């Protein structure tokens, strides 16, 4: 039996983007990877993120927001930042991360507008995250750092 590779998705507050990424990875690749998400700081999982993920059959309602500090002494095969703030503020994992990737996604929680417009933005970002994960991890057995 092959040891699962470890992935950590990181964003600012671990409330939306990294939670969605974790949910998609668990749905599509749970058999190949140990999947985690965190924020530079912990907050709450955004209810809109839970709602729009549930719309497509991905349940993140039991996820909790976690701080990166929980993971500083762990080793990961992939550290994937999903927002620019996290990339800039990410602590150094000297010798603990084999591959660093940065996928910049807009923060749907920061999008102004009425509820309908905000939900539309959440769906847009959700779909971009899903597509990026499927493109990167679904395109080969052993993804290369790009």
C-alpha positions in Angstrom: 0.0 0.0 0.0 1.4 3.4 -1.0 1.7 6.1 1.6 -0.7 9.0 0.9 0.8 12.3 0.0 -0.1 15.3 2.3 -1.6 18.5 1.0 -2.2 21.7 2.9 -4.4 24.4 1.4 -3.8 27.8 2.9 -5.7 31.1 2.7 -6.0 34.1 5.0 -8.8 33.0 7.4 -9.6 29.4 6.4 -13.2 30.4 5.9 -13.9 30.0 2.2 -11.3 29.2 -0.5 -9.1 26.8 1.4 -12.2 25.1 2.8 -13.7 24.7 -0.7 -10.3 23.3 -2.0 -10.2 20.8 0.9 -13.7 19.7 0.2 -13.0 19.1 -3.5 -9.8 17.3 -2.8 -11.6 15.0 -0.4 -14.4 14.4 -2.9 -12.1 13.6 -5.8 -8.8 12.4 -4.4 -9.3 11.3 -0.8 -7.9 7.8 -1.7 -4.6 9.3 -2.8 -4.0 12.3 -0.5 -4.2 13.3 3.2 -5.9 16.7 2.9 -5.8 19.7 5.2 -6.6 23.4 5.1 -5.7 26.3 7.3 -5.5 30.0 7.5 -2.9 32.5 8.5 -5.4 32.8 11.4 -8.6 30.9 12.2 -12.0 32.3 11.9 -15.3 30.6 11.1 -16.3 28.6 8.0 -18.3 31.0 5.9 -22.0 29.9 5.7 -22.1 30.9 2.0 -19.2 28.5 1.3 -21.1 25.7 3.0 -24.2 26.5 1.1 -22.7 26.6 -2.4 -20.6 23.5 -1.9 -23.7 21.7 -0.7 -25.5 22.7 -3.9 -23.1 20.4 -5.8 -23.0 17.6 -3.3 -19.8 18.5 -1.3 -20.5 18.7 2.4 -18.1 21.0 4.3 -20.6 21.8 7.1 -18.5 19.9 9.6 -15.3 21.6 8.7 -13.7 23.9 11.3 -11.4 26.8 10.6 -7.8 26.2 11.7 -4.7 28.3 12.1 -1.5 27.5 10.2 0.2 27.3 13.6 -1.4 23.8 14.0 0.7 22.6 11.1 4.1 24.3 11.4 5.8 21.1 12.7 4.3 18.9 10.0 5.7 17.8 6.7 3.7 18.3 3.4 4.2 17.2 -0.1 2.2 20.2 -1.3 1.5 23.6 0.3 -1.0 25.4 -1.9 -1.8 29.0 -1.2 -5.1 30.0 -2.6 -4.9 33.7 -2.0 -2.3 36.4 -2.4 -2.4 37.5 1.3 -1.6 33.9 2.4 1.3 33.7 0.0 2.8 36.9 1.3 2.3 36.1 5.0 3.0 32.3 4.9 5.5 31.2 7.5 8.6 29.4 6.2 8.4 25.6 6.3 12.1 25.0 6.0 12.6 21.5 4.6 9.1 20.6 5.4 7.3 21.3 2.1 8.4 19.5 -1.1 6.2 21.5 -3.5 4.8 25.0 -3.1 2.1 26.2 -5.4 0.2 29.5 -5.5 -3.3 29.6 -7.0 -4.7 33.1 -6.7 -8.4 33.2 -6.2 -10.5 36.3 -5.4 -12.1 36.3 -2.0 -15.8 35.8 -2.5 -16.6 36.9 1.1 -15.1 40.3 0.3 -17.3 40.8 -2.7 -19.8 43.7 -2.3 -23.3 43.6 -3.4 -26.7 42.2 -2.6 -27.0 38.6 -1.5 -27.8 37.2 -4.9 -24.7 38.8 -6.4 -22.5 37.6 -3.5 -23.8 34.0 -4.0 -23.0 34.2 -7.7 -19.4 35.3 -6.9 -19.1 32.3 -4.4 -20.3 29.9 -7.2 -17.8 31.4 -9.6 -14.9 31.0 -7.2 -16.0 27.5 -6.2 -16.1 26.5 -9.9 -12.6 28.0 -10.5 -11.2 26.1 -7.5 -12.8 22.8 -8.6 -11.5 23.2 -12.2 -8.0 24.0 -11.0 -7.9 21.0 -8.7 -9.2 18.6 -11.4 -6.8 20.1 -14.0 -3.8 19.8 -11.8 -4.3 16.6 -9.8 -6.6 14.8 -12.3 -4.2 15.2 -15.3 -1.6 12.8 -14.1 -0.7 10.3 -11.4 2.2 12.3 -10.1 1.7 16.1 -10.5 4.8 18.1 -11.2 5.4 21.5 -9.7 4.4 24.1 -12.2 
